[in-house]
């Protein structure tokens, strides 16, 4: 679904199966954020094609974190010269307990080589500039991506509409998640594009969502 020029959201609707939302950023260097589960990638590709976004157009894959429901499908997109990027703490996590997590969930970690690391600060992709924010808590190397031009915030599994990322998985940390949420709350966002759940549009709705999370989740983190 097209949200704005060069901004597309593929929101996972099925309640029967866990998969993440995926996002495509068009333009001179097309990007996909979180391709999702491998066996559901064909569904994503079909949805993308309706918007004229072809698999072979994607040049960069950004992983908000390494959990299977976000990262597994990377292997389909990471072909030829397509680049793959994640935070270095997440790569270390995947080499250890995060990788075992795949086997526990009955899958195999995708065999992809990272092209570069996502670190705190500006990320230039073609003519666009994004801000990478290290937001640990759900996993050690979780990142969020802020796109100032659109005031769009891709929050991965840090925050959702009326919810937060789980902290009971290996590498999770409730206090760190709280700190990460507060950092994201400082940003001037008109789009909240979470790893699960619906898209939230409008600054006031996004602020209301932070307020809800503070009231209903912080005591448990
Ligand atoms: Zn996750």
Boltz pocket constraint, residues with backbone or C-beta under 6 A from the ligand:
constraints:
  - pocket:
      binder: B
      contacts: [[A, 65], [A, 67], [A, 70], [A, 138], [A, 157]]
      max_distance: 6.0
